[in-house]
Each structure stands twice: as C-alpha cells, then as structure tokens.
Amino acid sequence: MPKLRILDPFDMMDAEIEGFTKSDLTKMAQEVNDPLLTKDDSRRLLDSEFGIVLVLPNGDKLRKFPAANKSITNASIKAFNANHGKLPDEAKRILAHRLYRAALRYDIEPGDLIEQLISSTTSDGLYYPVTPDIMPMIIDLGPDDEFAVREDDVLSKGSNYAITHDIHGNPMPKFLINTKTQLQRQLRHFEKQAFQWYTAYAVQMAENLVKRAADLNYEIDEDSNTRLFTSKEFSKTAHINLDARISKLTQKPQAQAHYFEIKAKVAARDCTPQQLAVMLEKADRDNKLHFYWSSRQSKRGGLFQHPAEAMMAMPEKTAEESMDLQGVSVNIKQFTDLLNERPDIFAGHFSEEEIQGMKDDPDGALKSMPAPQREIILTLMGENQ
C-alpha cells in the first residue's frame, strides 16, 4: 500500500501524532459513548461512510477520513483542519462538503474552515480520481513506484483522453489513452470503477475508450463494462427496475411522474439507453433512491442490455438450475412454479407488470432487482415451500 502524504485520523494514529494517538481516539469515543472505531473495523464500512475515496491510476481505492459515527467524524474534521493544505482543491471541496453533512448528522461543530469552503463551492461527489500528474502531491513516490508518472503519461497537445469534459461541459482532460498500454490501463481502471462514478462520466469514458480502441485496432472484450455502457439496446428488465422505483414512491406522485416519463421513453425508444440512464440517475438522487440499487444491471436501472447477452441464445431452464440470491441458493424452477401457481402472494408486493417480467425472465429479474425486493422474494419462497 502506498505511503500517503494526506493524513486522516488513522494515518495520524499510526504516526503517533499528538492528539491522534490510540489513547486520544479512545477518549474521544468514550466522551460521546461511541465504540472505538479501529482501522480494521473501517474495512467493513461502506464507501459512503468515508469523507472521500481516492481512486488511484491502477484502479485501487483508498478510503480516507471516516465519518461512520460521532467520535470518528469529529476526529476526521480535526485531521482535515490540520492537513487540508496537502489536498488538491477538488478533493478538498469533496471532503469539506461531506464532513459538513456528517457534522450536521451528528450535531458536531464543523469549524470555520469547512464552513468557509462550503459557502463558496458546491460538491456532492465522493470519488476522486487521482491522475498520474498529481500523484506526487498525494503519495510519496520512489523512482520505481508502480504509481510514478511514466514518461508517456506527460500531458501534451493533441493527446487522447478517456474523459475530456466535466458534467457541465467544461474542459477536464483525464486518463491519457494515446498508446495501447495507456488504453489497456484505463480499460482495467474502468472495469473496476465504472459503477462508482456518475453515469455521465462512465458513459463518456466508455465511448471514448471504444473510439480509441478502434483507432488503435484493439479489441475490447464483449463481456466488459465498457461494452455495457456503450450498448445501444435496452435491457429486457428495464421496466421491472423502473416499476420498483415507482412502487417505492406511492406517497409522492410528483416524484413518480419522473419515472413514468423515463418508462415511456424506454417504451418509445426515442432516446438512447445512455441518455435515459443519466436521467434515471438524476431522478434517483433527487428522490434519495440511489442507495438502493448497487448491482451491475440494477444500479443503472437495468437500462443497458449487455452486447454479450444479446449475442447468446438463452438456454432452457432446467429443474436443477439455481442461482445465489444474497447468499441463499434459489431454485429457478421452484421460483417460476410459485409465480404461476400463487400469483396472489406476489400481488401485494409487485405490480402486474413486474410479476409478468419475472415470469418472462426470472433469472434476469432476480439478478437486477434491488436488495429490498430480493428479500421479499426470499421471504415468500421460504414461507411457501
């Protein structure tokens, strides 16, 4: 693991910096009746429970400045105040806004620095891509370090980038793809990180990677996220994922209207899957639904049909065929039999269209539905065995 120049509470504890020793952090936790959160404990946290996630050029993630409870958030704010000067400006903005929101959540005083930063900037990001040119600012690099800036990575006029502009249309060149080596590196990076980014960035990067691969006569694997995000076909389970969102907003008809609009556009095919995926992500964020959908297909609402899936003939289901659903093996035939024989037990939880979608493609529906609906399926099957 690379040695960071940026210091969050755990880094400062490891370095035994005054005010951040294990004894200091233990005392801070005891003062608010929190359990002491250790570095080992933090490995079980979600990305969203950190102030920032640094994404390195090789795709590795460094999750920094934990904000999972009151005491560790307070420690992260103190560490930020001490070390903010070591951060790039955009990373500093991301951290300031996320720590401010955590401070409000835990009734902590965020401090003058954070309040000053959030008053003059906006940010709702979490992931910060660390490009090779700013690596030395963040990480101590030796001459042989795998993250060191390579000679062919130096910015130059006429270069090809996987990201060329931000979501507002402003120039923002990132991720060089001049050579096949650079292209392969960014393809690996995209494969790991695509679902952590805003859809607009993921779509832009995938399209530029495909275009550059064609220029360099390089073949991209059909079964890849790059191909998924450039798919021109809608998934067969798109309507199921959209109906799932609509069913969660029964008390909010105005919010439902956005999803009905997207559903109508899917049916009419008057937009690309990429355009509608961007619309869907905005609707999810506006309605606080973006935490529910996390799998490869369902996070984008199941809007994309994977090219590899489109090329394959689906085998006929057999009685022995099963799939893992949240750690539980589910027999597909038993599931479809229950759907056909007892549709009434599903009717209280799913719309008619959702039930029909599960009958038409049970495997795809189970894979793409959000966690809460999967739990309903497991409960119904357990009660009706």
C-alpha positions as CSV (number, residue, x, y, z in Angstrom):
1,M,0.0,0.0,0.0
2,P,1.5,3.4,-1.0
3,K,2.5,5.8,1.7
4,L,0.2,8.8,1.8
5,R,1.1,12.5,2.2
6,I,-2.5,13.1,3.2
7,L,-3.2,12.2,6.8
8,D,-6.6,11.1,8.1
9,P,-7.2,10.1,11.8
10,F,-5.9,6.5,11.3
11,D,-2.7,7.7,9.5
12,M,-2.1,10.2,12.3
13,M,-2.7,7.5,14.9
14,D,-0.2,5.2,13.1
15,A,2.3,8.0,13.1
16,E,1.6,8.7,16.9
17,I,0.9,12.3,16.2
18,E,-0.1,14.2,19.3
19,G,-3.9,14.4,19.7
20,F,-4.5,11.4,17.5
21,T,-2.9,8.5,19.4
22,K,-5.0,5.4,20.1
23,S,-5.5,6.8,23.7
24,D,-6.7,10.1,22.3
25,L,-9.2,8.5,19.9
26,T,-10.4,6.2,22.6
27,K,-11.0,9.1,24.9
28,M,-12.9,11.0,22.1
29,A,-15.1,7.9,21.6
30,Q,-15.8,7.4,25.3
31,E,-16.9,11.1,25.7
32,V,-19.8,10.5,23.3
33,N,-20.4,6.8,24.3
34,D,-19.2,5.6,20.9
35,P,-17.3,2.3,20.5
36,L,-13.8,2.9,19.3
37,L,-13.6,2.5,15.5
38,T,-10.3,1.0,14.5
39,K,-8.7,0.7,11.1
40,D,-9.6,-2.9,11.0
41,D,-13.2,-2.1,11.8
42,S,-13.2,0.5,9.0
43,R,-12.7,-2.2,6.4
44,R,-16.3,-3.3,7.0
45,L,-17.7,0.2,6.3
46,L,-19.3,1.3,3.1
47,D,-17.6,3.8,0.8
48,S,-20.3,6.2,1.7
49,E,-19.2,6.2,5.3
50,F,-16.0,8.0,4.4
51,G,-15.3,11.6,3.6
52,I,-13.5,10.8,0.3
53,V,-12.4,7.8,-1.7
54,L,-9.2,8.3,-3.7
55,V,-9.2,6.2,-6.9
56,L,-5.6,5.5,-8.0
57,P,-4.5,5.2,-11.6
58,N,-4.3,1.4,-11.3
59,G,-7.9,1.3,-10.0
60,D,-7.1,0.7,-6.3
61,K,-9.2,2.7,-3.8
62,L,-8.0,4.5,-0.7
63,R,-10.9,5.3,1.6
64,K,-10.0,8.2,3.8
65,F,-11.5,10.4,6.6
66,P,-14.1,8.0,8.1
67,A,-17.5,9.5,9.2
68,A,-19.3,6.5,10.4
69,N,-20.1,7.8,13.9
70,K,-19.8,11.0,16.0
71,S,-16.4,10.5,17.5
72,I,-14.6,9.4,14.3
73,T,-16.3,12.2,12.4
74,N,-15.0,14.7,14.9
75,A,-11.5,13.2,14.6
76,S,-11.7,13.4,10.8
77,I,-12.7,17.1,11.0
78,K,-9.7,17.8,13.2
79,A,-7.4,15.8,10.8
80,F,-8.9,17.8,7.8
81,N,-8.2,21.1,9.6
82,A,-4.6,20.0,10.2
83,N,-3.9,18.6,6.8
84,H,-6.2,20.3,4.2
85,G,-3.2,22.0,2.6
86,K,-1.9,18.7,1.4
87,L,-5.1,18.1,-0.7
88,P,-5.8,19.1,-4.3
89,D,-8.6,21.7,-4.5
90,E,-11.3,19.4,-5.8
91,A,-10.5,16.8,-3.2
92,K,-10.6,19.4,-0.5
93,R,-14.1,20.6,-1.7
94,I,-15.4,17.0,-1.7
95,L,-14.2,16.4,1.8
96,A,-15.4,19.8,3.2
97,H,-19.0,19.1,1.9
98,R,-19.1,15.5,3.1
99,L,-17.7,16.3,6.5
100,Y,-20.1,19.2,6.9
101,R,-23.1,17.0,6.2
102,A,-21.7,14.4,8.7
103,A,-21.2,17.1,11.3
104,L,-24.9,18.1,10.9
105,R,-25.9,14.5,11.2
106,Y,-24.0,14.0,14.5
107,D,-24.6,17.5,15.9
108,I,-20.9,18.5,15.7
109,E,-19.4,21.9,15.1
110,P,-17.8,21.7,11.7
111,G,-15.4,24.6,12.2
112,D,-14.7,27.8,10.4
113,L,-12.5,26.2,7.6
114,I,-15.2,23.8,6.5
115,E,-18.0,26.4,6.7
116,Q,-15.9,28.8,4.6
117,L,-15.2,26.2,2.0
118,I,-18.8,25.0,1.6
119,S,-20.1,28.6,1.4
120,S,-18.1,29.2,-1.8
121,T,-18.3,25.8,-3.5
122,T,-20.7,23.0,-4.4
123,S,-19.9,19.3,-4.4
124,D,-21.9,16.1,-4.0
125,G,-19.1,13.8,-5.0
126,L,-17.3,11.0,-3.1
127,Y,-14.8,9.5,-5.5
128,Y,-11.7,11.5,-6.5
129,P,-9.7,10.1,-9.5
130,V,-6.0,10.6,-8.8
131,T,-4.4,11.2,-12.1
132,P,-0.7,10.5,-12.6
133,D,0.2,14.2,-12.8
134,I,-1.0,14.8,-9.2
135,M,0.2,11.5,-7.7
136,P,3.3,13.1,-6.2
137,M,1.1,15.6,-4.4
138,I,-0.8,12.9,-2.6
139,I,1.6,9.9,-2.3
140,D,5.3,9.6,-1.6
141,L,6.7,8.1,-4.8
142,G,10.0,6.4,-5.2
143,P,11.7,6.2,-8.7
144,D,10.5,2.6,-9.1
145,D,7.0,3.1,-7.7
146,E,4.3,1.5,-9.8
147,F,2.2,4.7,-9.4
148,A,5.0,7.1,-10.6
149,V,4.3,9.2,-13.6
150,R,5.6,7.5,-16.7
151,E,7.2,9.4,-19.5
152,D,4.4,8.5,-21.9
153,D,1.9,9.9,-19.4
154,V,3.1,13.5,-19.6
155,L,0.3,15.9,-20.8
156,S,0.8,17.1,-24.4
157,K,-1.1,18.8,-27.0
158,G,-3.2,16.6,-29.3
159,S,-3.4,13.9,-26.6
160,N,-6.3,11.5,-26.4
161,Y,-8.2,11.3,-23.1
162,A,-10.9,8.9,-21.8
163,I,-12.5,11.9,-20.1
164,T,-12.5,15.2,-21.9
165,H,-15.0,17.4,-20.1
166,D,-16.9,17.6,-16.8
167,I,-20.7,17.2,-16.4
168,H,-21.2,20.9,-17.1
169,G,-19.3,20.8,-20.4
170,N,-16.1,22.5,-19.1
171,P,-12.8,21.1,-20.4
172,M,-11.4,18.5,-18.0
173,P,-8.9,16.2,-19.7
174,K,-8.2,13.0,-17.6
175,F,-6.9,9.5,-18.2
176,L,-4.5,9.5,-21.2
177,I,-5.1,6.9,-23.9
178,N,-2.6,7.8,-26.5
179,T,-0.9,4.3,-26.6
180,K,-2.2,0.8,-26.4
181,T,-0.6,0.4,-23.0
182,Q,-2.4,3.5,-21.7
183,L,-5.6,2.2,-23.2
184,Q,-5.3,-1.1,-21.6
185,R,-4.6,0.5,-18.2
186,Q,-7.7,2.7,-18.4
187,L,-9.9,-0.2,-19.6
188,R,-8.8,-2.1,-16.4
189,H,-9.5,1.0,-14.4
190,F,-12.9,1.4,-15.9
191,E,-13.8,-2.2,-15.3
192,K,-13.2,-1.8,-11.6
193,Q,-14.6,1.7,-11.1
194,A,-17.4,2.3,-13.7
195,F,-20.3,1.8,-11.2
196,Q,-18.7,4.2,-8.6
197,W,-18.9,7.2,-10.9
198,Y,-21.7,9.5,-12.1
199,T,-23.3,7.8,-15.1
200,A,-22.4,10.8,-17.4
201,Y,-18.7,10.2,-16.7
202,A,-19.0,6.5,-17.1
203,V,-20.8,6.8,-20.4
204,Q,-18.3,9.4,-21.7
205,M,-15.3,7.3,-20.7
206,A,-16.7,4.1,-22.2
207,E,-17.5,5.9,-25.5
208,N,-14.0,7.4,-25.7
209,L,-12.4,4.1,-24.9
210,V,-14.3,2.3,-27.6
211,K,-13.4,5.0,-30.1
212,R,-9.7,5.0,-29.2
213,A,-9.6,1.2,-29.3
214,A,-10.9,1.3,-32.9
215,D,-8.2,3.8,-33.8
216,L,-5.5,1.5,-32.3
217,N,-7.1,-1.6,-33.7
218,Y,-7.5,-3.0,-30.2
219,E,-10.3,-5.5,-29.4
220,I,-12.3,-4.8,-26.3
221,D,-13.9,-7.8,-24.5
222,E,-17.6,-8.1,-25.3
223,D,-18.2,-9.1,-21.7
224,S,-17.0,-5.9,-20.2
225,N,-18.4,-2.8,-18.5
226,T,-17.0,-0.7,-21.4
227,R,-19.3,-2.6,-23.8
228,L,-22.2,-2.5,-21.4
229,F,-22.1,1.4,-21.1
230,T,-22.0,1.7,-24.9
231,S,-24.8,-0.7,-25.5
232,K,-27.4,0.5,-28.0
233,E,-30.1,-1.8,-26.7
234,F,-32.3,-1.6,-23.7
235,S,-32.3,-4.4,-21.1
236,K,-35.4,-6.7,-21.1
237,T,-35.7,-6.0,-17.3
238,A,-35.7,-2.2,-17.7
239,H,-39.4,-1.9,-16.9
240,I,-39.0,-4.1,-13.8
241,N,-36.4,-1.8,-12.3
242,L,-38.4,1.3,-13.2
243,D,-41.6,-0.1,-11.7
244,A,-39.6,-0.9,-8.5
245,R,-38.8,2.7,-8.1
246,I,-42.3,3.8,-8.8
247,S,-43.6,1.4,-6.2
248,K,-41.4,2.9,-3.5
249,L,-42.8,6.4,-4.2
250,T,-46.6,5.7,-3.8
251,Q,-46.9,8.7,-1.5
252,K,-45.1,11.0,-3.9
253,P,-47.0,11.2,-7.2
254,Q,-44.9,14.1,-8.4
255,A,-41.7,12.1,-7.9
256,Q,-43.3,9.0,-9.6
257,A,-44.0,11.2,-12.7
258,H,-40.3,11.4,-13.5
259,Y,-40.0,7.6,-13.6
260,F,-43.2,7.2,-15.7
261,E,-41.6,9.7,-18.1
262,I,-38.5,7.6,-18.3
263,K,-40.5,4.4,-18.7
264,A,-42.5,5.9,-21.6
265,K,-39.2,6.9,-23.3
266,V,-37.9,3.3,-22.9
267,A,-41.1,2.0,-24.5
268,A,-40.9,4.6,-27.3
269,R,-37.2,4.1,-27.9
270,D,-36.9,7.8,-28.6
271,C,-33.7,8.2,-26.6
272,T,-30.5,6.1,-26.2
273,P,-30.0,3.9,-23.1
274,Q,-27.2,6.3,-22.2
275,Q,-29.3,9.4,-22.2
276,L,-32.0,7.8,-20.2
277,A,-29.5,6.3,-17.7
278,V,-28.3,9.9,-17.0
279,M,-31.9,10.9,-16.5
280,L,-32.6,8.0,-14.2
281,E,-29.5,8.7,-12.0
282,K,-30.7,12.3,-11.5
283,A,-34.2,11.1,-10.6
284,D,-32.7,8.6,-8.1
285,R,-30.6,11.2,-6.4
286,D,-33.4,13.7,-6.3
287,N,-35.6,11.2,-4.6
288,K,-32.9,9.6,-2.4
289,L,-33.2,6.2,-4.1
290,H,-29.6,5.9,-5.4
291,F,-28.5,3.8,-2.3
292,Y,-31.0,1.0,-3.1
293,W,-29.6,0.0,-6.5
294,S,-26.0,-1.3,-6.5
295,S,-25.6,-4.3,-8.7
296,R,-24.2,-4.0,-12.2
297,Q,-27.5,-4.0,-14.0
298,S,-29.8,-2.6,-11.4
299,K,-27.7,0.4,-10.5
300,R,-28.4,1.9,-13.9
301,G,-32.0,0.7,-13.8
302,G,-31.3,-2.3,-15.9
303,L,-31.4,0.1,-19.0
304,F,-28.5,-1.5,-20.8
305,Q,-28.6,-4.8,-22.5
306,H,-25.1,-6.2,-22.5
307,P,-23.8,-7.0,-26.0
308,A,-22.6,-10.4,-24.9
309,E,-26.0,-11.2,-23.5
310,A,-27.7,-10.1,-26.8
311,M,-25.4,-12.4,-28.8
312,M,-26.1,-15.5,-26.6
313,A,-29.2,-17.8,-27.0
314,M,-30.6,-18.3,-23.6
315,P,-30.6,-22.0,-22.6
316,E,-33.9,-23.5,-21.5
317,K,-34.2,-23.6,-17.7
318,T,-33.9,-27.0,-16.0
319,A,-35.3,-28.1,-12.7
320,E,-31.9,-28.3,-11.2
321,E,-30.8,-24.7,-12.2
322,S,-30.4,-22.3,-9.4
323,M,-28.7,-19.0,-8.6
324,D,-27.3,-17.3,-5.5
325,L,-29.5,-14.6,-4.1
326,Q,-28.0,-12.7,-1.2
327,G,-26.1,-15.9,0.0
328,V,-29.2,-18.2,-0.5
329,S,-29.4,-20.7,-3.3
330,V,-32.7,-20.2,-5.2
331,N,-34.1,-22.9,-7.5
332,I,-35.3,-21.1,-10.6
333,K,-38.0,-23.7,-11.4
334,Q,-39.4,-23.5,-7.9
335,F,-39.5,-19.8,-8.2
336,T,-41.3,-19.8,-11.6
337,D,-43.7,-22.5,-10.4
338,L,-44.6,-20.4,-7.3
339,L,-45.1,-17.4,-9.6
340,N,-47.5,-19.3,-11.8
341,E,-49.3,-21.2,-9.1
342,R,-49.6,-18.5,-6.4
343,P,-49.5,-15.1,-8.1
344,D,-51.7,-13.8,-5.3
345,I,-48.9,-13.8,-2.8
346,F,-46.7,-11.7,-5.1
347,A,-49.5,-9.2,-5.9
348,G,-49.3,-7.4,-2.6
349,H,-45.6,-6.6,-3.2
350,F,-45.2,-6.3,-7.0
351,S,-47.2,-4.8,-9.9
352,E,-48.7,-6.9,-12.6
353,E,-46.1,-5.8,-15.0
354,E,-43.3,-6.7,-12.5
355,I,-44.8,-10.2,-12.0
356,Q,-45.1,-10.7,-15.7
357,G,-41.4,-9.6,-16.1
358,M,-40.3,-12.2,-13.5
359,K,-42.3,-14.9,-15.4
360,D,-40.7,-13.9,-18.8
361,D,-37.2,-13.7,-17.5
362,P,-36.9,-15.0,-13.9
363,D,-33.1,-15.2,-13.9
364,G,-32.6,-11.7,-15.3
365,A,-35.3,-10.2,-12.9
366,L,-33.7,-11.8,-9.8
367,K,-30.2,-10.6,-10.8
368,S,-31.3,-7.0,-11.5
369,M,-33.9,-6.2,-8.8
370,P,-32.8,-4.2,-5.7
371,A,-32.0,-5.7,-2.4
372,P,-35.3,-4.9,-0.7
373,Q,-37.3,-6.8,-3.3
374,R,-34.8,-9.7,-3.2
375,E,-35.5,-10.0,0.5
376,I,-39.3,-10.1,-0.3
377,I,-38.7,-13.0,-2.8
378,L,-36.7,-15.0,-0.3
379,T,-39.3,-14.5,2.4
380,L,-42.2,-15.6,0.1
381,M,-40.3,-18.7,-1.1
382,G,-39.4,-19.6,2.5
383,E,-43.0,-19.3,3.6
384,N,-44.4,-21.3,0.7
385,Q,-42.0,-24.2,0.4
